[in-house]
Amino acid sequence: MTRLRVGNGIALLLGAVALSLGAGPTAAQAAVHCPLRDQSYSTRSPLIDILLKPEAKAVLERDAPGLLKRVPKMFTTTTIPTFASIMTIRTLYGFAAPNAALDVLDRDLAALRITAADRRGRCARYDTNRPKIELPAGKPAILLFEKMTGYRDTPSVEAAHAALLAMAGRKGWAMVATDQGGAITPAILKRFDAVIWNNVSGDVLTIEQREALRHYVETGGGFLAFHGSAGDPVYFWDWYVNTLIGARFIGHPMGPQFQDAQIRVDDPANAITKTLAPGWTMNDEWYSFRPGARTGGAHVLLTLDESSYSPKGFGGQDLRMGDHPIAWTRCVVNGRSFYSAIGHRPESYSEPHHLELLENAITWVTGRGATRCERGREVANAR
């Protein structure tokens, strides 16, 4: 059963059958038009697709002997959610070996025939289940989207879920939570003022669902995402990461992973940040991006003081950005997009500054802020 929750405390138990992500594809799923369904195998394919096809896995083990044994087991499990859906052979080589064999691997993988079973396997982690949704009239309506096929940090996801539903109750918002990709359709999206992605990881939308979300945003919808929603090592939807988010994740510290760092308000006059302190210290997992969001035209709200923590990643990777935005807005044609990199630790969702940031940002993405977006530019709302 699919359970949807609304912010005023009502729980709707719907009769739709939930997709069992760890199970094999059903007949209905076989017809799903999923991304990469028909693309040749390569070192840029999701690793899970290589592992699910015995012939492809055999090529990998022959051309790169021992590679799979030299990487953490969590990278190679095929039970969804899994790192294997957000990794490629190329990213594995970054962790385990030089890339001398990549050309040979690409040649041999491309020679494999794509079968009907391969297509079903590739599409099994997507769904087209369309939940029935009831919304109270006269309240800002927000869809809280929580489908993950990549990394899922359950404590963080659940802490964010609870905090946002509590916030909705205080603010009088109607908030509906779902983990079904089938909710991302034109008919459903048009009923909502904004969509929130709660630490969504992995490629989760079919081709039609991608088109629905893009149309929704570009024609004036609101989108808000945080932390893991822009933290995958690899993305297979360029519009999402380059345009809707506006920066690509390159890593986070590992010495240690969670550190105290100083956050600075970059634009204290903005309605989203003007109620915040000029700066504060938090303990979290701090993301770095390339390029920086400001380079991509974002309106930067918060930055990270890189001198206040140690920005070293896996193998001593230098994660310094210089200018280090961690929260920003973007105008995507007529749509409003907000992203914050804060939010790995469950405690982040009870931290007062972070909660105030999210509350103000949700007000903006629902279209009730001081500004709106028109043809890619932020303009003041009429008073």
N, C-alpha and C positions, 0 to 999 in steps of 0.2 A: 504494500500500500504506500502511497505517496502522502506524506504529512506536510501540510502547509500551515505556517503559523502567522498570525497577524498581530500587529503591535498592540492592539487593544485587548489582548488576552484570549481572543477566540481562537480555537484550534479547529481546523477543517481537516477531516480525514476523508480523503478522496478515494474513489474506486478505481483509479488507474493503477496498473501493475508497474511497480518500479523496476528499472533495468538492473539486473544483477551483473555488476561490472566484472566479477570474477568468472562468470559463466560463459559458455559458448554462445554464439549468435543464434537468435531465433530467426524464423522465416521472415518476420517483419524487418529485423535488423539487416537481413541480407540485401534488402532493397535500399538501404540508407545510402545517400550520396555523400560520402565522407571525403574530406581532403586526402590527397595522396593515394586514393583508392587505385588509380590506374597508372601511377608513376613507377618507372623502373626502380629496382633496388639499387642502392648506392651507399657510400659511406656517409651520406647526408640523410638517409632514411631514419625514421625513429628506430632506435635499437630494438624496441619490442617487436617490430615487424620482421626484423632479421631473425630474432630468436624464435618467433612463431613459425617460421618456414624452415623445415629441416634442411632443405638444400642450401638455403642462404646461410644458416648457421654453420653448415659443413664447410662452405667456402670461407667463412670467417676463420674457422678453426684451422683450416689448411693454409690460408695465406698469411694469417697472423697467429701462429701457434702460441698458445699460452696466454694470449691477451685477456681472455675472459677470466682466467684464474688470477690475474694480477690486479684486478679492480675489485672494489668492495661488492659483496654479494647483493647488497641492496640495489646496485645498479643493474642487475641482470635478472631480477625476478619478473615474471610475465603476469603476475596477478595484479590487477588494477585496484587501487592506484599504485603506480610504480615509477621509480626514477627512469626505468627503461623507456618510458614514453616521452621523456624530456631530455634524452641523451641520444647521441649518434656515435657511430664508430669514430668519427673525427674527434668528438669530445672525449671519448675513452682514451684515444691516443694522447690527448693532452695530459691525462692523468698517469698513463702507464708506459708509454714507449715513444720513440721517434716515429715520424710519419712516412718513412720510406716506402712502406707497403701500400699506401693509399691508392696510387694509380693502378696497381695490380688488382687490388680489391674492387675498385670501381669497375674495371673491365670485366672481371669475373662475375660480379653481382649483376651487372647490367645484362649479361647473357642469359640470366634465369628467366623462364617464362612465368608470367603472372596468371594464376589460375583463378577460377571462380571461388575456390576455397580461400585463396589468399585475400581476395577482395572482401569476403565475408569476415575473415579474421581481422583485417585492417579496420573494418567498420563496426566491429562488435563493441568497441568502447564508446560509441556515440549512441544517441537515442533520439527518438521522435515522439516520445510520450507527451501528450498535451494535457496538462492538469486543468481541471475546472476551478476557476477562481471566483470567489465572491468578495466584493469590496464595498465597504460602507461609503455612502455618498458624502461629498463635501469635505473630504480629508485628502491631504497630499498622499499619493499612493506610491509606494516604493517596493520594487522587486529585489529581494535579497537572494542572489544567485550563488549556489554553493556546490557546483559540480566540480570534481577534481579527478583527473586521470593520471596526474603526475605525482608530485610530492604532496602529502597531506599531513600536516602537523595538527593532529586532532585536538589537543588542549587549546591551541591558539584559535583554531576555527570555532570551537565551542565557546570560548571566552568572548570572541568577537560577536558571535551570534547572539549570546545572551545580552551583551552590552548594547547592541543595536536594537534589539527588541525592547529592552528596558527604556532606551532613549526614545523610541517611537511611542511608547506608552506615555512618557512624560510630555512629549511634544504634540501628541494628538495626531501622529502620522499613522496611516494604514500600511503596515509592512508585512509582506508575504514572503516567506522563505521557501525555496525549492532547490533540489539538486537534479532537476530534470532539464536537459537541453531542449526538450520540446516546448518549454515555456518561452523560448526565444523565437517567437513568431510575430508577424505584423499585428495579428488580431489581439494577441495578449499584450504585447509591448505598448500598444496605443492606449491602453488603460492605465499606464503608469507614468508618473512624472519623472522617475529616475530608476536606474538599475544600479545596484551595488554588487561588486564582485568581492566576495569574502575569501581572500587568499586562494583564489582559483589558480590551479596549476595544471598544465597539460593542455593539449589541443582538445577542446570539448564541444565545439559546434560543428554541425554539418555545413555543407556549402550553402544551403538555403538559410540556415540559422545565422551564419556569418553575414549574409546579405541583409537579413532582417535587422540585425543589430546595427550594422553600418547605416542603413537607411534611417533607422530610428534616431540615431545620434545626429546624423548630418541634417535631418529635418527638424531638429529642435529638442531632442530628448536629452536627458541628463545621464551621466555615467560617473560612478565613483568606484575606485579600487584602492586596495592597500596591500602593502608588503608582498606576499607571495604571488599576488596577481601580476607582478612584473619581475619575478625572481627566477624564472626558468633559465637553465643554461642555453637552451635552444628553443626558438619559436618557429612555427610552420605557417604563421599568418602574419605577413609583413605589415599589413594595414593596422592590425591590433597593436603591435609593439612599436612601430615607427610613427604612427599617426595618433592613434587613440591614447596610448601611453606617452610616447615621445622620447623614449630612451631605452637602451638595451642593457640589461644586467650583465656585469662582468665578474662579479664575485662578492664575497663578504669575508670579514676577518676570520682567521682560525687560530689566532694566538693571543688571547682566547677568542672564542666565537662570540661571546656576549660580553660587552664592555660598556662602562659608563662613557658617555660622550656629551658634548655641549651642543645643544641645538640653538640656532639663532633665527630670529624672525627677520626675513629679508625685506618684507614689505609691511611695515606696521600700520600703514594707512588702509590696507585692504580690509573689507568687511569680514573676511574669513579669519584674519589674524589680529585685528585691532583690539579684540578683547583679551588676547593672550599676553603673558609676560614677554619682555623683550628677548628672553632666552631662558632655557632651563636644561638641567642635566637628566638624562634617562639612561637606563641600562637596556640594551637591545642588540639585535644582530644588524649591523649597519651595512647597507648595500652600496656598492659603487656601480656607476653606469658609464657607458660610452655610446654615443656622445652624451655630454651633459644635457639636461633638459633645456637649459637656457639657450644652448646652441641650436636646438630644434624649434625655438620660438615660443617656449612655454612662459607663462607668467609665474615666476618662482616666488614661493611664499616662505619656505624654510630652507636653511642651509645647515650643513654640519661643519663644526670646527674640527678639522683634521688633526690639529695639534693636541686635541683633548683625548685622543685614543690612538691605538696602534693599527693602522690600515694595511695589515699584511694578510694575504690570503693563503690558499693552498700552495705549499712548496715555496713560501716566501714571496708570492705574487704581490707586486706593488700596486695597491688599490687606490693610491692617492689620485684625486681629480683636480686639486687646486680649488677651483670653484666647485662646491659639492652640494647641489640641490638635493633635497630629500622630500619636498612636498611642493606641488605646483598645480596650476590649472592650464587648460588648453581649450581654445575654441576650435572645434572640428566642424567647419562650415557653420551651421546654426546651432550646433549642439555644444553642451557644456561638459567638460571632462576634468575630473580631479583625481590626482594620485598622490598617495603618501607612502613612503618606504618604511614607515614605522609599523611595527606590529607582529614581530615573531613571538615574543614572550607573552604568555597569557596575561601577565601582570600589566602589560601595556594597555589593556582594555579596561583597566580601573585607574589608570594614571590621569589625574584631572586635566592637565594640559592637553593630552592626546584626545581625551573624550570631548573637550571643548572644541578642538580643531575639527574633529569629525562632525560634531553637531553643526558647526557653522558651515562646513563644506557641504553637508547634506542639504542644508537650507539653500545654498547656492545652486547645487545641481538640480534641485527640484524646481528651479525657476523663481524662487522667492527671495533671491539675494539682491544686492545693490546694483548688479550688472547682469547683462545677458550677452549672448553671442549672436553676431550677424555677419554672415559671409566671412567667417574666420577671424573676426575682430571682436574684442570685448568692448561693449559700449554701456553707458550708464542707463539704468532704467529710469523712466519718467517718475518724478515724485508726485 
